[in-house]
Amino acid sequence: MTEGIDRIWPDGAERLTDDELLAAIDHEGVRVNFVASIDGAATHDGRSGGLSGPADQRYFELLRRVADVVVVGAGTVRVEGYTAMRVSDASAAWREAHGRDRHPVFAIVSRSLELDPASAIFTDAPVRPILLTTSRARGASRFEAVADVVVAGDERVDGARAAAALRERGLTRVLCEGGPTLFGAMLADDAVDELCLTVEPSLESGAAVRIAHGADVSRAMRLASVLRSGSTLFLRYARP
Ligand SMILES: NC(=O)c1ccc[n+]([C@@H]2O[C@H](COP(=O)([O-])OP(=O)(O)OC[C@H]3O[C@@H](n4cnc5c(N)ncnc54)[C@H](OP(=O)(O)O)[C@@H]3O)[C@@H](O)[C@H]2O)c1
């Protein structure tokens, strides 16, 4: 059974179907998706999965369903144990029916390149992944057989350059699943068009990171929609 999600703003609608939810999110641009506790923690026991409930998991999959590329920082890849990027069978069927590849491209952002080219992320990938890195990174040649290595900065990957490089490849619906360091860099580079934030009904206190981390940056955003499933809120903010 799917987790019921209602829209409460800008207009009310109950128990939205997948197609109704997709209609609002299937567009071009750079979208970032996070889950947080009410008090702003981005992790529970060090991972986002500890915060995420079934409705968030449904929405998370729908965000992937419409993405051309899913961009993730290497820290999150390592901590959350990402494997090859595959959407669900339902999402793959939807994508195929809409003339898209069955799976989005997986783009990993790393400066250190402390990743294993023999890991399932690369060897089991249904679509050749992209490694977004810097001109200073060492050992990029280790990945050439298993990924497209794209340089998008010197000291660190520049979010705007990375988005432009993805656009040049026809990857215009960009979904970034974090983490906070990557989101902070993308904010600094003014590379974020939309934020989808799930607020889960828990208070975490402690030392958990927030969803963005990095240099002081202030960006005003405009509320685009509010969805609700029980006590969970799904807030979507866009560029003003
Ligand atoms: N609540 C949520 O929705 C959510 C989502 C994602 C992650 N998280 C949590 O966030 C924590 C990880 O935080 P994090 O800040 O370490 O995540 P992160 O941003 O994914 O990882 C940081 C690492 O990613 C690479 N990176 C990020 N931005 C870069 C840039 N501009 N240029 C070059 N490399 C870049 C670097 O990798 P190298 O070290 O390889 O150079 C950097 O050390 C985990 O606990 C995870 O569970 C929560």
The ligand as a Tripos MOL2 file, in Angstrom:
@<TRIPOS>MOLECULE
LIG
   48    52     1     0     0
SMALL
NO_CHARGES

@<TRIPOS>ATOM
      1 N1         19.3940   14.2700    5.5180 N.am      1 LIG1
      2 C1         19.6970   14.0210    4.2820 C.2       1 LIG1
      3 O1         18.8150   14.0710    3.4100 O.2       1 LIG1
      4 C2         21.1140   13.6960    3.9100 C.ar      1 LIG1
      5 C3         21.4740   13.6330    2.5580 C.ar      1 LIG1
      6 C4         22.7990   13.3480    2.2450 C.ar      1 LIG1
      7 C5         23.7260   13.1230    3.2470 C.ar      1 LIG1
      8 N2         23.3210   13.1910    4.5460 N.ar      1 LIG1
      9 C6         24.2990   12.9230    5.6160 C.3       1 LIG1
     10 O2         25.3470   13.8470    5.5130 O.3       1 LIG1
     11 C7         26.5450   13.2530    6.0420 C.3       1 LIG1
     12 C8         27.6810   13.4520    5.0640 C.3       1 LIG1
     13 O3         27.9600   14.8370    5.0190 O.3       1 LIG1
     14 P1         29.0510   15.4260    4.0290 P.3       1 LIG1
     15 O4         28.9440   16.8910    4.1050 O.co2     1 LIG1
     16 O5         30.3560   14.7490    4.2870 O.co2     1 LIG1
     17 O6         28.4750   14.9030    2.6410 O.3       1 LIG1
     18 P2         28.9430   15.1230    1.1240 P.3       1 LIG1
     19 O7         28.8040   16.5340    0.7230 O.co2     1 LIG1
     20 O8         28.2210   14.1040    0.3440 O.co2     1 LIG1
     21 O9         30.4480   14.6620    1.1470 O.3       1 LIG1
     22 C9         31.5590   15.4970    1.2640 C.3       1 LIG1
     23 C10        32.5630   14.9490    0.3140 C.3       1 LIG1
     24 O10        32.0060   14.9700   -1.0160 O.3       1 LIG1
     25 C11        32.9540   15.4900   -1.9220 C.3       1 LIG1
     26 N3         32.5470   16.8450   -2.2420 N.ar      1 LIG1
     27 C12        31.4520   17.5320   -1.8050 C.ar      1 LIG1
     28 N4         31.4180   18.7430   -2.3630 N.ar      1 LIG1
     29 C13        32.4970   18.8260   -3.1570 C.ar      1 LIG1
     30 C14        33.0100   19.8140   -4.0420 C.ar      1 LIG1
     31 N5         32.3730   20.9980   -4.2170 N.pl3     1 LIG1
     32 N6         34.1500   19.5580   -4.7180 N.ar      1 LIG1
     33 C15        34.7930   18.3850   -4.5750 C.ar      1 LIG1
     34 N7         34.3600   17.3960   -3.7640 N.ar      1 LIG1
     35 C16        33.2260   17.6110   -3.0880 C.ar      1 LIG1
     36 C17        34.2670   15.4430   -1.1870 C.3       1 LIG1
     37 O11        34.6790   14.0900   -1.3750 O.3       1 LIG1
     38 P3         36.1890   13.5710   -1.2720 P.3       1 LIG1
     39 O12        36.4450   13.4720    0.2060 O.co2     1 LIG1
     40 O13        36.1410   12.2370   -1.9440 O.co2     1 LIG1
     41 O14        37.0490   14.5620   -1.9460 O.co2     1 LIG1
     42 C18        33.8480   15.7320    0.2340 C.3       1 LIG1
     43 O15        34.7880   15.3030    1.1920 O.3       1 LIG1
     44 C19        26.2410   11.7870    6.2530 C.3       1 LIG1
     45 O16        26.0380   11.5840    7.6230 O.3       1 LIG1
     46 C20        24.9540   11.5790    5.4860 C.3       1 LIG1
     47 O17        24.1820   10.5840    6.0690 O.3       1 LIG1
     48 C21        22.0480   13.4850    4.9010 C.ar      1 LIG1
@<TRIPOS>BOND
     1     1     2 1
     2     2     3 2
     3     2     4 1
     4     4     5 ar
     5     4    48 ar
     6     5     6 ar
     7     6     7 ar
     8     7     8 ar
     9     8     9 1
    10     8    48 ar
    11     9    10 1
    12     9    46 1
    13    10    11 1
    14    11    12 1
    15    11    44 1
    16    12    13 1
    17    13    14 1
    18    14    15 2
    19    14    16 1
    20    14    17 1
    21    17    18 1
    22    18    19 2
    23    18    20 1
    24    18    21 1
    25    21    22 1
    26    22    23 1
    27    23    24 1
    28    23    42 1
    29    24    25 1
    30    25    26 1
    31    25    36 1
    32    26    27 ar
    33    26    35 ar
    34    27    28 ar
    35    28    29 ar
    36    29    30 ar
    37    29    35 ar
    38    30    31 1
    39    30    32 ar
    40    32    33 ar
    41    33    34 ar
    42    34    35 ar
    43    36    37 1
    44    36    42 1
    45    37    38 1
    46    38    39 2
    47    38    40 1
    48    38    41 1
    49    42    43 1
    50    44    45 1
    51    44    46 1
    52    46    47 1
@<TRIPOS>SUBSTRUCTURE
     1 LIG1         1 GROUP 0 **** ****
